[in-house]
Amino acid sequence: MDLNSILDYEWVVHSVIKKFSGYSDYEDLYQVGMMALIKACKNYKES
């Protein structure tokens, strides 16, 4: 999966982060969320 495909699902990270609005450091949550998204895309198998 290429970078553009991963960025197509960036909205998922933002939607999860919204649930933690009381947390003060949005950038930390975003970084961890994107790392998880990249790992999920690498491990995804269509079959």
HUZI-V348995 format. One record per pair of residues at least 6 apart in sequence whose C-alpha atoms are under 8 Angstrom apart, sorted by the first residue. I is the first residue (numbers start at 1). J is the second residue. D is the distance in whole Angstrom. If there is no record, write none. Layout:
BEGIN
I | J | D
I | J | D
END
This chain:
BEGIN
1 | 41 | 7
1 | 42 | 7
6 | 37 | 7
6 | 38 | 7
6 | 41 | 7
10 | 34 | 7
13 | 30 | 7
13 | 33 | 6
13 | 34 | 7
13 | 37 | 8
14 | 30 | 7
17 | 26 | 8
17 | 29 | 7
17 | 30 | 7
END
